[in-house]
Amino acid sequence: MKIGIIGLGLMGGSLGLALKDEKLISCVSGYDKDENHSKKALELGLVHEILSIDEMKKKCDIIFLAVPVEAIVSIVQNLTDISEDTTIIDFGSTKQKIIEAVPEKIRKNFIPAHPMAGTEYSGPEAAFKSLYTGATVIVCDFAESAEKHVKRSVELFSCLGMKIIFMSAKEHDHHVGLISHLPHAIAFSLASGILKEEDKRHIVALGGPTFKGMIRVAKSSPFMWSDIFKQNKNNVVEAINMFEKELNLCKDLIKDERWDELFDWMSEARAVREIL
């Protein structure tokens, strides 16, 4: 099989590295609108070659979309002339808006997927081969995709060592709004607040493992995450409302010196240790 990857940052670059070693893959082609990213991806050996999107449409059996979610919505409009045998797999962190944007003509070719993998770093230099190993990938609304494209994608995800979960796009966007998007909103908010309140010298001197762990994802790309918040607006707002309610409860328990209730509230929260 010949693979095309549109977007050669952390996600696309890591995918290219992993797929280059798979025996069923004969060639991994890449494209990035940033010519420096394309050049660096070749230098780092993330892909075998650089092609245009039009060249990929003619050559590749599978085309991955590893770009910000708003870019995915734009790119799929340019893929309506692909062969019915070409599989398109998107790696966007939202699903409903992307699926709604896919032209009906290529919906059967399209596999809406979201690998739960990544780091706070971006660009080709951030790519590493084992990013997807052991990670969960969510495949959404697969009943609308042709069976051959579902089977092909499942085979490829399995080769990458990924765990596959199927759910609806609506369920996906709700769950990741709470479990993935909310933590990013909290991290950005914490970083913004600390930068406004604290001298940078104190942040450097006193920022221990707890602070660094919580703030880590605030280093993530604002280009990517502003798009995600835009597409999953309602779910993100609902998740923030939930968090505000819990944070206000914590504030009230401390302010009112209700120490026994605070202890019980914290103890209940610690049950997450049994899950993760």
N, C-alpha and C positions, 0 to 999 in steps of 0.2 A: 504493500500500500504506500501511496505517496501522501504526505501530510503537509498542509499549509497552516501557518500560524500567523494571524494578524495581531500585532502587538507583541513587542519583544522586550518587555520589562520583566519584573519578577515572575509573574505568572506564566507568560508566554515563553520566556527564556528558560525557565525551569522545566517546562513541558518539553521544549525542544531538546534539552540535555537528556532527559529521561527517555524520550522516544528514539533518539539516535541509536540507543543500544538495543532496541527491540528488534528481534529477527524478522518480524512480519512487516517492518517498516523499511522501505528501500531508499527513501529520500525525505528529508525534513526541510521544507522551504519556509522562509520568513518574510514578513513585511512589517515596516513601522513607518508612520508618517514622518517621524523624526529621523532624518538621514544619519545622524550621529549614532542613534540607537542601532540602526541597521548595520552600520560599519562596526560598531563595538560587538554586536552579536556575532558577526562573522569572525572577528578577531578572537573572541572567547570560545568559539566553536559551539555556540548554542544551536546553530542551524547549518545545513550544508550549503545553502545558497539564499540569495535575496531575489524575490520575484515581485512584480506588481500584482495587485489584486486581480486584474484581468488575466494575467498569466496563470495565477493560482486557479482561477475558475476553469481553465482549460486542462490543467495538468493534475490537480490534486483530487484524491478520493475523499479526503476529509479536510475541511477547513475549520480551524478553531478561531474563535473571536475572543481574544484575551486583552480587551481594551476597556476603558471606562464605560459604564452602562449607557450613557447618552450617545457615545460613539457607536455602540452596538446597534442602537435604534437607527442611526444614520446609515451604517454600513449594510445592514440587511436589505435596504432599499435598492442597493446596487448588485444584489446577488440573484435577481429574478431570472437571469438567463443561464443559470447553472444546469448541468445535466441532472436528470431525476435520480441518477446513481450517486451523486455527490452528497455527502453528509456534512451538515453545518452544525457545529457544537459551540454554544456560547458559554462563557465562564463568568457571566455577570452575577453580582451579589444581590440583584433584585430579579424578579421573574415575571410578574404580571404585566408590567408596562412593556417589557421587551417582547413577550409573546403577542401582545395586542398589536405591536408594531410590525410583526413579521408578515410580509405579503402572503396572501392566501395561496398563491401559486407555488411557494416553496415551503409552506408549513409542514408538509410531510417529510421534507428533507431535514427539518430543524429539530435539534435536540436541546431543550433548555436545561442547562446543567449549572450547578454551583458547587465547586470544590471548596470545602471548609478548610482552607489552607492559606498561608500567607505570613508575612512579617511586616514590620513597620517600614521596611526599606523598599526602594523602588529603583527601576532602571535595569538594564542588562547586567550590570555588575552585581546586582543583588541576587541573581539567579543561582540556584543550586539544585543538583540532580535529585536529591531525595525529598524535595518539598512535598510531593504527592504521596509518598510511600506511607501507607497506614492511614491516610486522611479519608474523611467521609466526603462523598460527592452526592449531591441531591439532584435527582432527575425529575423534572416536573411535567405534568400533563402529557405523559408519553403516549397516551391513547390516541392523540392527534398526530403523532409521528408515525411514519411507515415502519412496519416491523423490521425490515432489513436495516434501517438506520438505527433503530433502538438496539438491535442485536450487535451491530458493529460498534456502537459506542460502549455498550456494556463489556464487550470483549476487550476493548482498548483500556477502559478504566480498570478492569481486572488485571490486565498485563502490567499496569502501573502500580498495582498493589493497593488499590483504593477500595473502600467499603461503600457500597451503593445503597442509597435509600430513595424510594419513590414516594412522592407526595404531590398534591395539587399546588399550583402557583400561589393560590390564596393562602394556603396553610404555610407554605415556605416563607412568604413575605411577612406573615404574622410572627412566626417563630424566630426568624433571623432578626426581625425588628427588636425583639426582646434580648436575644442571646448574643447577637453580634453587633447590631447597629447601635443599640443603647449604650453598651460599654464604650464605643468610640465617641458617642456624644458626651458621655461623662468625662472621658479622658481629655477631650478638647476643652470642655468647660473648666475642668480642674486646672489644666495648664494655663488657660487664659486668665483665670482668677489669680493663680499664684504669681504669674508674671506681673500682674497689676498691683499686687499687694506686697510682694517680697523683693528685696534687693537680690540681684543675680548672684552676688557673692555668698549670700546665705543659702540660696538654692543649691549651689555647688557644694558648700561645706556641710549642709545638713540633710541633703537629699540621699537618704539611705535606700536599702533594697525595697521597702514597702512603697515609698514614693516613686522610685524608678520603675517598679513593676506596674503601678497604676498609670503612670504617665507615658509608658512606652508607646502605646498605640497613637498618642497624640502627635507622634512623628510621622504618621501616615500621610499619604498624598492628599492635600485638600482638593485637588482636581477630581480624584476618584471619589472621595467621600461626600463632597457637595452634590455630585451627581446621584449618589446612592440615596442620600437624604431627600433629594428632590423626587426621585421615583417612588420611594417608599414613605412618603410624607406622613400619611395618616397613621400607619403602624408605628413609625418613629415617635410621633407626637403622643400616641396612646402609651407607648413604653415610657416616655419621659414623664407623663402624668403619673404612672404607677410608681416610678422611682421617686418623684417629688412627694408623693403621699407617704412612702416609707421613710424618706429623709426627714420630712416634717414630723413624723411620729418620733423618730430618734431625737430630733431637736427638742420636742416638747417633753419627752421623758427626762432628758438631761436638765432642761430649764426648770422643770417642776420638781426635780430631785426625786423622781420616782425610781429609785435605784433597783428595787426588786423587779419591777416591770421591765426595766432596761435589761437586767440580767436575763430574764425569761425571753425577751425579744431576741437578744443576741444568741441565746442557746438554741432557739428555734431556727435561726438563720444558719447556724453551724451544721444543720442537717445536710447542707449541700456537700459536706465532706463525704457523705455516704454515696453520693452520686458521681462525683468527679475524682 
